[in-house]
Amino acid sequence: MTILPTQFDGQSIRRVYDEDTETWWFSVIDVVQVLTQQPDYQTARKYWNKLKERLSKEGSESVTNCHRLKLPAADFKNYLTDVATAETLLRLVQSIPSPKAEPIKLWLAKVGYERMQEMADPALSLDRARQTWQQHGRSDKWIQQRMTGQETRNKLTDFWREHDIKEGSEFAILTNIIHQEWSGVSVAEHKDMKGLKSQHLRDHMSEAELIFTALAELSTRQIAENVDATGMTQNKTAAQAGGRIARQARHQLESQTGKSVVSGSNYLPLTAKKVIKAPRKA
């Protein structure tokens, strides 16, 4: 996941983009703080806790649809925070009387519109991503490989959408199957090896890891297309087969170089580094 703070009327609202499920998650407390026009964060948090309790008693699905993710706070530490999609937030806004209600609705709609623009013209999102990676010091070679891999990923997820795979949990399940097959570790285990928390795994992959991920996803899509895989059962089979093709290629490369492709290397700032576990052989 990629954390991208944004601004509304001078107020910072933390948001997270989950590339695997292609979903924006917004900090609920940050939005509540804007709506209540409360400068004190802790007061806004207490307001949200009381509202959440009332809505839960009323059986509101808005609370049920909220999740908890670790987001950076003012002290630069990460804390579990309630997050929600733009759709869920639009419902929550209706429960808070505020002169900021309509402006925040328009702002959330604008965020959704920007995403639709990117879907219609992927070059927009790629340009934004390129600028971000350049600011983080990535090489042009790495950026090109990251973008090529993302294009391969997008073609796969487009196929899934058209063949009865639900965005969100089912995307994540298939993604994990592919990753486990080619790398020998799950997405969560690979992130742990790299010392990642809320950061997106692909943004911290080496060139080789990006290439093998792309090979696995390309193979998965072509196998799925060949049999017109529909639904989870058939696409799981394609995911396993596609991942195995990349795993075989990884083993061949490792036998020639004597080096593991799957590594604990990352692009975290030095202050965020931790002791990395050795990769597990597969």
N, C-alpha and C positions, 0 to 999 in steps of 0.2 A: 504494500500500500504506500501511496505517496501523500504526505501531509503538505497541504498548500493553504496557508492562512490567506484570507481575503478581507476586504474592507467593505463595510456598509455604513455610510454616514459617519465615517471617522472611527467606527468601532470595529475591532478585529474579530472576525468570525473564523474559527478553525474549521477546516474541512479536509476530508481524506478521500482520495480517489483510489478505489480498489480496481486495478486493471484486470484482474482475473474475472470479476463479476461485472465490470464496467459500470460501477455504481459510485455516485457521490454520497458521502456521509458528512453531515454537518453537526457541529457541537450544539446540542439543544440548549445548554445553559447560556452559551454566547448569544443565541437568538433571543432567549428569554430576557437576557440582560438588556438587549436593544429594545425589546417591546416594553419592558417595565421602566426603561430610561433610568436604570439603577447603576450608578457608577461603581458601587461596591460589588465585587464578584461573589463574595460569600453570601450577601443578602439575596442576590439573584439565584444562587444555588438553593437557598432555603425556600424561596418562592417556588422554584421548580419542584422541589421535593414534596411540598404540600399539594401543588397542582397534580403531580403524578399520583399521589395517594388518593386524591379525590377522583381523578379520572379512572384509576384502577377499580375503585368501588363501583363506579358507574359502568364498568365493563368496556371501557373505551379501547378500541383496537390500536389507537395511536400509541399508547404506552406499550402495548404488547409488541408493536413493530419497532420500538427503539432497541438499539444494541449498545454495547459498551466496548469502547476501544481506548487504548492508551494514547493520550495526546499530550504534547508538551505544555507545561504551565509557565507562569511568570518566573518561577525559580529554576526554569530550564530542565526540570525533571518531568518524567512522563507519568501521568496518572490515568486510571480508568475513568472514562467520561461517557455520559449518555450521548449517543449520536443517533441521527435519524436521516432518512432520505428527504429530498425536497417535497415529495408527495406527502409524507407523514407530517412534516413540519407545517405544510399548508393547512392541515387539519388542526394541528395544535394551536396555530395562530388564532383560530376562531374561538379558542377557550380563554384568550387573554385580552381583555379590553385595553386597547392602546391606540393612540393616534398614529403609531408607527406600523399598525397592522397592514394597511394597504401598501405602503412603500416596501415593506419587507416581502409581501406577496409578489410584488412586481420584480423585486430583486431576485427572488427564488425562481420566478418564471424566466428571468433573463439568463440565469445560470443554465437552466434547462434548454433555453433557446440556443445558447452558445454550444452546448453539447450536440444539439440537432444540426447546427451549422457544421460542426466538425465531422459528424456522420455523413453529411451530404458532401463535404469537401475535406477529406482526411488530411490534405496538405496543411490546413490550418492547425490541427492538433500536432502534426509533425514539426511544423515551424516553431510552435511554442515549446515543444519538448526539446528540440535542438538547442534553442536558446538557454533553456534550463540546464541541460547537460554541459554546455559550453561554460556557463557560469560556475559549474561545479568542477571544472578542470578536466573533463573527459577529452580524450584525443579525438581527432576527426575520424580516425579508423574505427575506434570503439563506437562512436556515435553512428557511423554508417551501418555497422553490424547490428547495433541495437535497433535502428529504424527498419532494417531489412527483416529482422526477427519479428518486429511488431506487425509488419505488413503480412508476414506469414501467419502470425497469430490471428489477425483480423479476418483473414480468409477462412481460417478454421472455425472461428466463432460465428461467422456469417453462415457457414454450413450448418453448424449446430442449431442456430435459431430456426433455420428452414426445415429442420428434421426433428422437431418435437423435443428439443433439449431446452429446459428452462434456464434463463439467466439467473445467476446467483449460485445456489447450492449445487445444482447439477453441473454447471460450468466448472465449479471448483473441484468437484469429484473427478471429472474427466481429466482436468488439468493435472491433478495430483497423480492419477494413474499413469499418465504419460511421463511425468517427471520421475516417478518412482521406477518405472521400467527402464528409462535410459540412464539415470544417474545412480540408481541403487539406494537412494534416500528419498524420503518424502519432501514436499515443499517446506513443511515446518522444520524438519531435521536439517535441511540445507540452510535455512535461515539461521537456525541455532548455531550451526558450524561457523557461519560468517559473523555471528554476534549481532544479528539484526533483530529489531523489535517491530516498530511500525513501518520501517522502510520496505520498499518493494524489492523483492529478490532480484529481479532482472536488472535493476539499476545498479546492482553490486556484483553481477556476474563478470567473469573474465571473458575475453574474446572467444576462447574455446567453448566455455559453458554456453554462451549465447548461440554459437554455431550448432552445437549438438541439440540444444533446445529447439532451434528452428528446424533442424533435420527431423527430429521426432515429431513435431507438429505438422510439418509438411507431409511426412510419410503417413501420419494418422489421417489427414484430410484426403489424400489421394486414395488410400485404402478404403476409407468410408465412402468416398464418391464412387469408387468402382463397384461397390455392392449396394449403393444407395442406402446406407445405414440409417435407420430411423429409430428414435427412442433410445433410452439409456442402455438396454442390453446389447444391442448391435453396436452402438458407439463405444461402449466399454471394450468390446472385442477389438474394434479398430484401434482404440487408444493403446491397448496392450501390444498389438502387433506393430504399430508405428513406433512406440517407445523401444521395442526390442531391436528394431533395425538400427536406431541410433546407438543403442547399447553395444551392439556388435561392432559398430564403427569405432566407438570409444575404446573398447578393449583392444582393437587392432592398433590404434594410435598409441595407447598406453604401453603396449608390448614393444613398440618401436622406440619410444622415447624414455621409458622407465619412469614417467611422471604421471601422477593422477590428474585427470581432467577436472574432477569435482574437487573443489578446494575451499578453504576457509578464508581466502583473500577477499577483501572488500574495499570500498571507497569511503569508509567512515572517516570523519575527522580524527586526528590523533587522540584528542581528548575523549573520544567515544569508544576507542578501541578496548577490547578485552581479550583475555586468553582464548584462543580459538581451538576447538577440538580437532583432532586429526580426522580426515575423512574416512569413512567406513568402506572397506573393500566390498565390491559387489560383482 
